Amino acid sequence: MKANSIQMGLHQKIRYALSGLFLFSLALSLFLFTPPAHAATPIEVDATISNAVDSQFSFATGANANKPGGVVGVALDGEFIFQRAYGMADVAGAVPNSITAPFYMASVSKQFTAMSILLCQERGLLSTTNELRHFIPELHTNLNGVTIQHMLNMISAIQDAGTGNKTNNANAMLSGLVDEAQWAVVTNQLPVGSYMDYCNMNYVLLGIIVERVSGKTLRQFVHEEIFSKLGMTGSIK
């Protein structure tokens, strides 16, 4: 009876924790987290965990298994106790998800760009109070006064030029902003620092600044200075 009571208490704690762990687990999957070498094949000895997570992925299980899904990992005391892939990684190509499937990070990459800027500041390569045109002087002079801090905080009033085109690289996006000339600033967001607008161009420019002051591509920088040091060996493809 005592053993059963302990087991029921553990199950209850797990159920309460799952609601918080769910979003955290999804975030981990975006980073393409690869289980450490000592992690065994997913352990699913407790149907409570399995059923609870499955219930959250009803949109990609059963009759919906051929639809877009996701990957979930649940860890206890530093060890994976549950891992499962749901739905398809590529619907058109009929490729199912797996726990090692790569995910497009999209705007999750912004936090790593910001961290790269702060690492560069820590090494004396720049200051967040520096102006944008100090590093990218080819931009129009009406961007004078825009600082790195403004861009980090999305209060720069910079025009979003071509960032919605996923085939564009950072240099092509920069060229588009240069071509905007005096229209590179959104006038109804002036003065700079007074209006917050989520704009991808801020982080495109921050990435370019990291490259110019470090002498490395942003990919190289985050791999060497962040991912490799954290053991995130599967985070760049």
N, C-alpha and C positions, 0 to 999 in steps of 0.2 A: 504493500500500500504506500509506504514511504517513497519507494522508487518511482511509483506511478505519479505521486504528487509532484516530485521533483521534475519528472519528465513533462507533466502538464504545465508546470510553472515555466520551464524553459521554452516550451512551445508558445506560451502566451507572450513571453518577452520577445520572441522572434517575430511574432505577428505584429506587435507594437512597433518594433524597429523597422519592419519592412517598408512602411510608408515613407520613412525618412531615407532609408537606404535606396529606394527605387530610383529617385532622380539622381542621386549620387552615383549609382551604378551606371545609369545611362551616360552621365558625363564621362565616367572612366572609359566607357566603350568608345566615345568619340576620340579619345586620345590613343586609340589603337593599342591599348594595354595588352602586352603579351605576358601570360602567367610566368612567374619565375620558374627556374629549372626544377626546383624542389616541389612545385605544386603538382599534385597528382591529377589524374583524370577526374572531372567533376564528381564530387561526392553528393549523392542525392538520397541519403539514408533517411532523411526526414521529409515525408510527404507534405508537411505543413508549409515548408519553404517552397517546394516545387509547385504546389497548388496555388499558393498565394501569388507567386510571380506569374504563373500561367494565366491567372484571372485578369492580370493587368494587360496581358498581351492577347486578349481574345480577338483583337483586330488582325492578328497575324498567325493564328493557330486554327486547327481544324479545317473547316471549309475555306478559311481565309489564309491558309498557309502559303498560297501563291501570291500574296500581297507583300508590300514593303513592311519590314519589321524592325528588329533591333537585336542587341546583344546585352545580356545582363550577367553581372558577376556579384556574388554575395560573399563577403569575407568575414571570418570570425577569428579573433586573435591572430591576425596577420596571415591566415591561410584561407584559400578559397574553399568554401563548403558547397557552393552552387555556381555553376556556369551553364548558360544555355543560350542558343541562338534561335531567333524566331523569324519566320517569314523569309522573304527573298532579298538577296543582296542586289540582284539584277533581275527585275521582272521580265524584261524583254528577252534577255538571254537565258532565262530559266535557271539562274544560278542561286542556290539557296544560301542563306546566311550561315556563317560559322563563327566560332568564338575567336578566330584569328582573322576575320574579314577586315579589310581596311575601310575606314570611314572618312569621308571628306570633312575636314574640320571646320571649313567656312569661317564664320566670325569667332569661333572659339580660339582661332589663332591670334586674335587681337591681344589677349592677355599675355601671350608669349612675346609679341612685338613690344608691348609696354615694358615687360620685364627686361627685354634686351636693351631698351633705351635706358632704363635705370642702372643696368650693369655697365653700360657705356659711361654713364654719369659717375658711377662709383670709381671708374678707372681714369677719370679726368679727361675723357674724350669729348664731353659735351656737358651742358647744364640744361635743365628743363626750362630755365629762363631765357635761353638762347632763342633768337628769332629764326624762323623757318628759312628765310632768304640768306642767312649766314651760311647755310649748308647747301641750299639749292638756289643760287643767285639767278638762274635763268628764268625764274618765275617773275611775273609782273610786279612792279613796285607797289601796286595797291595792296599787296600782301605784306607790306612792311608793318611791323607791329604784331604779327601772328607769331606766337612762341610755341615751342614744343609742348609746354604745359597746356596751352589752349587746345592743341590737337589731341593730346591725351584725354582731355575732358570733353571733347566734342563741342567746344564753344569757339571755334576758329572762324566761322562764317565762310569757310572754303566751299567752293562749288564742287559738287560731285560730278566728275567728268569721266564717263566711260567705265566706271567700276562695276556696272551691272553686266558687262560683257565678260563672261568667264574665259573667253579665248584671249583676252588682253593680258599682257604681263605688266609688271609695275612700270617699266619704262614707257610702254605704250600709253598707260594711263597718265603718266607724268607729261608726256608729249601733248596729250589732249588738254591737260590743264594749262600748259604753256600756251597752246593755241587759243585758249579762252581769253588770254591777255587781260584787259581791264575787267572782263566779266568773270574772272576767276574768284571774285568775291560775291557772295549773295547779299545784295545791298539791304534787304529788309531784315538781315540778321546783324547789322551793324548797330553800335560799335562792337568790335571784336571783344569777346568775353561776356557779352550781355545776353546771348541767346544760345540755348543748347539744341543742337540738331544732330541726330545720329547720321554720320556721313563716313562712308568707307574710305574716301580719299584721305582723310586724316591719317589713317593707319597705313595706307599705301606710302604716303610721304614719310611717315616715321620709319617704315622699313627701309626706304631708300637712304634716309639719314644714317641708320645703323650701318648700312653697307658702306657708305662713304667715309665714315669715321673709323670703322674697324678694318676696312680693307678686305672684308669677307662678304660673301653673299649672305642674305638673311637666313637662308637654309643652312649654310655652313655654321653661322654664328649660333643659332638656336640648338643645332645638333651638338656642337662642341661644348657650348657653355651652359646648356640647360638639360636637354634630353639625355645625352650620354652620361652626365653626372648624376642624373636621377635614375639611371638604369632603364630609361624608356626607349629600348632598342628598336621597337617597332613603330615609332611615332613619325618617321619620315619615310616616304616612299618615292 
